[in-house]
């Protein structure tokens, strides 16, 4: 199971627009370019002191490029050119997803940021899916933050389809269900 996330230039947070120039694919970036790109995943208040790590497709390991001090890790997701920053629990969630674990192993909720936005795969009826095939299409997402912890749509009553400027459960009904909050991280981390 893989989670696809991507860079979106929709509604760029103030201060990040200048950094939103098209980037080389992560595989061709130098480590310095990768670190700069990864740190656009969260406001500087979070990313400046975050560890920056890179997924190594050859070894299936995570390489630390820059050690941090605040418990957050930022990366630039290779498949979709999406900067992503997460606390330790949400980072574990992402590593589990990228490495194909059947369910996340984090034992407490985690928070992550995609300050540059992302993408998801959606069916014609608007359902978000982890399946990427001819029955789905890509949909751009605005800047957002996420609570990486299982959320039950039936119990919570929350929607399972995107709500502009709102909250919904992504990947509902799967072990990777989590809360999506379409709120610009720069607006809440001042």
Secondary structure, 3 states (H helix, E strand, C coil): CCCCCCCCCCCCCCCCHHHCCCCCCHHHCCHHHHHHHHHHHCCHHHHCCCEEEEEECCCCEEEEEECCCCCCEEEEECCCCEEEEECHHHHHHHHHHHCCCCCCCCCCCEEEEECCCEEEEEECCCCEECCCCCCEEEEEECCEEEEECCCCHHHHCCCCCCCCCCEEEECCCCCCCEEEECCCHHHHCC
